[in-house]
Amino acid sequence: MSIDTIAMQAFTGVSIFSILMLMALGLTIVFGLMGVVNMAHGELMAMGAYTTYGVSIFFQKYFPGLLNAYFLIGIFTAFVVTFFFGYFLERTIIRRLYKRPLDTMLATWGIGLILQQLFRQFISPRPVSVPTSEWLQGSLYVTESLSFPLSRIFIIFLSITVATLLYIFLHKTRWGILIRAVTQNREMSGAAGINQDAVNTYTFSLGCGLAGIAGSSFTMLAATAPDIGQSYIVDTFIVVVFGGVQSLFGTILSAALIGQMQTWLEFYFSGSMARASILMLVIVVLYFRPNGLFYRKVRG
Amino acid sequence: MHQINRRALAKRGALALMASALPSSFSRGSANATNTVKLGILHSLTGTIAIAERSVVEAELLAIDMINKKGGVLGKKIQPIIEDGASDPATFAEKAKRLLEKDQVAAVVGCYTSAARKAVLPVFEKLNGLLYYPTYYEGLERSPNIIYTGQEATQSSIAATEWLHKNRGSSFYFVGSDYIWPRTTIKLCKSTLRRLHAEVVGENYYPLGHIEFSSVINKIKTAKPRVIVNCVVGGSNVAFFKQLKESGLLDGNTTILSLAVTEEEVSGIGNENAAGTLSCMSYFQSLDNVSNNTFVRLFKDQYGPERVTGDTLACAYTAVLLWAMAAEKAQSFDVQAIVAESSEMEVDAPEGRVTVHKDNHHLWKRTRIGKFKEDGQVEILYESPLLEPKPFPVL
């Protein structure tokens, strides 16, 4: 195997890692920090993708000259839209189900189905084409035979930025301390006077907003269709559970491991075998470490 | 002395009400009892195959509409009964059973993936139904209860492989979805290449719905084939083409020919991502003949000027026409009678004049190879003579 191939494969591993991480960060926040199983996470990613589609249409119609700039605005808009949808969702449904994890699963699964049908009904049942901005098209050619797609480079940078900002938010800001306090010991933080309602709402909204960012960036790589959420959700849950539900660092590490494994297994075996092998590996690891790779003891 | 027992009266009244509410189709042999005849339509309206199959329903409804305007079949209007297979073979089998048993349809036009067709095959054979299968497939089948209006392998993948070897190169890389059609098709292509002494440098399969193709693209870049044969099916093609485009593989002199991509899929993939790639089908919207011009015009009038027509739509339209013609000729909706009368029947289909084979339930048809242009339409590079269908070829 040539050095070019190794380099491209390593890059692919990093790219898949960044995609998995971007998807899983939102879910970790919600699932890990709040114990809420959000089965609609995939549909929220789809919502982010459709929002970006909407922004692209808007630009095509009113500012065709500025079409190149639409994508960053698209990502930001996707975050805002899914953040507010998450806010609305938490206030109406999720907050009533905190003590009932199975019911939350059921409720969010139902919401996911409703969202899918809404996309089908009001946008289109078939995939829509979201244009890739010109500055993100094509590849970066290091040599004649060694090239890296620009959209993937962008996603890698985006996911590193998001992960870093999230870390800073959680560890260096006041809101971050509140969220971590409520996660580690809900009752005690309530006793200390922290407004749990507000923390819950904004944490959930943040998780949804992150899903929106992920979905938005995936418009460059895959279809934007009502059911794409289903393609993403399983991988996302595997990453989160494998990494250890409470741990942000665990999620990141698990995404990196799975990303590299998937790339190399797919190179040597078929896509189906690679997938099966990864799932087997996850099962084996979870057998020995049922709480995932990194487990932090929490109360409440 | 009778005491009016209110409870008994209420019970009897409720029973009477329920009985009158039962649909009349519960009675046997209802297809001939009223002024309509039921035609089942069984396709994926949702799921990963919806991108290909949803509009096939619209082509079938167009044909039904056209026939009804001319008076229907045997004096009866065709009533379509649409069911959603949801891209899941088990659901297809269940809905097929429902159409045949509960709705008592005279025939069904349906299915796209071979997985779905294989799932409904035993249902149609057991219940003696009639299925018109409008999709190109791998062949190796001849059911007494199915009429195949799409291409089988010798009329599509094998013809394409021979053309590619003659015109584009001798090293081939195969990528496909992981189920019976791509696997069998690629197996048939590889046998053909063995016969032609050409080289197979790679072969990879991914599950339906898979969207991460960077590894296989890296492998293709390493193997440097002259030709890539794409047997990826459904929504995954959108991801595959987008990722192919950004990798730069589409810009070089590697030929990419897809066996499961029509104008329909391209509208989801994005014209700019598919431009320059090839496709092998019997029908392309850009075919210029009287029948097709009418078909495309009617379709666009009904469904919108931006809509496109692909191979499966044309074959589905043809299927409905063939069924109506055979029923008229047989003067009956009986399955065996229609199948018998279909033998050697000719029709002016949108793809040109086609003939039903004497006994193998397939059609004589031409195959074409075309290149996608920037507008999503196809420039035809090659048109074969009329090919005899050989679902069980000697390789």
Contacts between the chains, C-beta under 8 A, distances in Angstrom:
chain1	res1	chain2	res2	distance
A	1	B	222	7.3
A	2	B	222	7.0
A	4	B	221	7.9
A	4	B	222	7.8
A	5	B	218	6.3
A	5	B	221	7.5
A	5	B	222	4.7
A	8	B	218	4.6
A	8	B	221	6.9
A	9	B	215	7.2
A	9	B	218	5.6
A	12	B	214	4.2
A	12	B	215	6.0
A	12	B	218	6.1
A	15	B	214	6.3
A	16	B	212	6.4
A	16	B	214	7.2
A	19	B	212	7.8
A	120	B	46	7.2
A	125	B	45	7.1
A	125	B	46	7.1
A	125	B	50	5.9
A	125	B	54	6.0
A	126	B	50	6.5
A	126	B	51	5.2
A	126	B	54	6.3
A	126	B	55	7.9
A	126	B	267	7.7
A	126	B	268	5.6
A	127	B	51	5.8
A	127	B	235	6.3
A	127	B	238	5.5
A	127	B	268	3.9
A	128	B	268	7.7
A	129	B	267	7.5
A	129	B	268	6.7
A	129	B	269	7.4
A	129	B	270	4.1
A	131	B	270	7.4
A	131	B	272	8.0
A	132	B	242	7.6
A	132	B	246	7.7
A	137	B	245	7.8
A	137	B	246	6.6
A	138	B	246	6.0
A	138	B	248	6.6
A	139	B	246	6.1
A	139	B	247	6.3
A	139	B	248	5.2
A	141	B	248	7.7
A	145	B	221	7.1
A	147	B	247	7.0
A	147	B	248	5.8
A	149	B	243	7.3
A	149	B	246	4.1
A	149	B	247	6.0
A	150	B	246	7.0
A	151	B	246	5.7
A	152	B	214	7.5
A	152	B	246	7.8
A	220	B	242	7.1
A	220	B	246	7.9
A	221	B	211	7.0
A	221	B	239	6.3
A	221	B	242	6.2
A	221	B	243	6.4
A	222	B	211	4.2
A	222	B	238	6.4
A	222	B	239	3.9
A	222	B	242	6.9
A	223	B	51	7.8
A	223	B	211	7.5
A	223	B	235	5.1
A	223	B	238	3.6
A	223	B	239	6.2
A	223	B	268	6.5
A	225	B	50	8.0
A	225	B	51	7.2
A	225	B	235	5.9
A	225	B	238	7.8
A	225	B	268	7.7
A	226	B	46	7.8
A	227	B	46	7.1
A	227	B	47	6.4
A	227	B	48	7.0
A	227	B	235	7.9
A	228	B	211	7.8
A	228	B	235	7.8
A	230	B	209	7.7
A	231	B	209	5.5
A	231	B	210	7.8
A	231	B	211	5.7
A	262	B	212	7.4
A	262	B	215	7.8
A	263	B	214	7.3
A	263	B	215	5.5
A	266	B	215	3.8
A	266	B	216	7.1
A	267	B	215	5.2
A	267	B	218	7.1
A	267	B	219	6.3
A	270	B	178	7.1
A	270	B	204	6.0
A	270	B	205	4.9
A	270	B	206	7.5
A	271	B	178	6.9
A	271	B	204	6.7
A	271	B	205	6.1
A	271	B	206	3.5
A	271	B	207	6.2
A	271	B	210	5.8
A	271	B	216	7.7
A	272	B	178	5.1
A	272	B	205	6.5
A	272	B	206	7.1
A	272	B	207	5.4
A	275	B	207	6.9
